[in-house]
Amino acid sequence: MRMRPCNGCGGDIRLIKTEAGKWMPIDPSPLPSHAAEGLTVITASGKVVANAKKEWLVLVTEQLFTPHWKNCPAADRFRRRA
């Protein structure tokens, strides 16, 4: 995963390919599993888990990342509208 700047805020992001085959921007630093409970997280292999449960987090062996849109001040510019 290469680092690149976010088109919205200019912060560092990485792109990870999800299991669904789509690219998702993530914050580049891994998230400790003890801090991920209740969050949407992405594993290093691309599995997206919404509202991560403590029971799942104790079993996961991969690095976890947060989607960049969670912390990006310009995230609203990129949301898809129905």
C-alpha positions in Angstrom: 0.0 0.0 0.0 1.5 3.3 -1.1 0.9 6.5 0.7 -0.7 9.4 -1.2 -2.5 12.7 -0.3 -6.2 12.8 0.2 -7.9 14.9 -2.6 -10.1 16.6 0.0 -7.9 17.5 3.0 -4.4 16.7 1.8 -3.7 14.3 4.6 -1.8 11.1 4.1 -4.0 8.1 3.1 -3.6 4.6 1.7 -5.9 2.8 -0.6 -6.9 -0.8 0.2 -8.9 -3.1 -2.0 -12.0 -4.5 -0.1 -13.3 -8.0 -0.5 -16.0 -6.5 -2.7 -13.3 -5.3 -5.1 -13.6 -1.6 -4.4 -10.8 0.7 -3.3 -11.3 2.3 0.1 -9.2 5.2 1.4 -7.8 4.4 4.9 -5.8 6.2 7.5 -2.2 4.9 7.1 -1.5 4.0 10.8 -2.9 0.7 12.0 -5.5 0.9 14.8 -4.9 -1.1 18.0 -7.6 -3.7 18.3 -8.5 -2.6 21.9 -9.4 0.8 20.4 -11.6 -0.5 17.5 -14.7 -1.7 19.4 -17.8 -0.2 17.9 -16.0 1.3 14.9 -16.0 0.4 11.2 -12.6 -1.2 10.5 -10.9 -2.7 7.5 -8.4 -5.6 7.9 -5.2 -5.6 5.9 -6.7 -8.2 3.6 -9.7 -6.0 2.8 -12.5 -7.3 5.0 -14.8 -4.4 6.1 -16.4 -4.8 9.5 -19.0 -2.3 10.7 -19.5 -1.9 14.4 -16.6 -4.2 15.3 -17.5 -6.4 18.3 -15.1 -7.2 21.2 -15.6 -11.0 20.6 -14.4 -10.6 16.9 -11.5 -8.2 17.8 -9.9 -10.7 20.2 -9.7 -13.3 17.4 -8.4 -11.1 14.6 -4.7 -11.5 13.8 -4.4 -8.9 11.0 -3.7 -5.2 11.3 -6.8 -3.0 11.5 -7.3 0.3 9.8 -10.0 3.0 10.0 -11.6 4.4 6.8 -10.2 7.9 6.1 -13.7 9.4 5.8 -14.1 8.9 9.6 -11.4 11.6 10.3 -11.4 13.6 7.0 -12.8 17.2 7.4 -13.7 17.1 3.7 -15.5 13.8 3.7 -18.9 15.3 2.8 -17.5 16.2 -0.6 -17.1 12.6 -1.5 -20.3 11.0 -0.1 -22.5 9.5 -2.8 -25.9 11.0 -2.9 -29.0 8.9 -3.6 
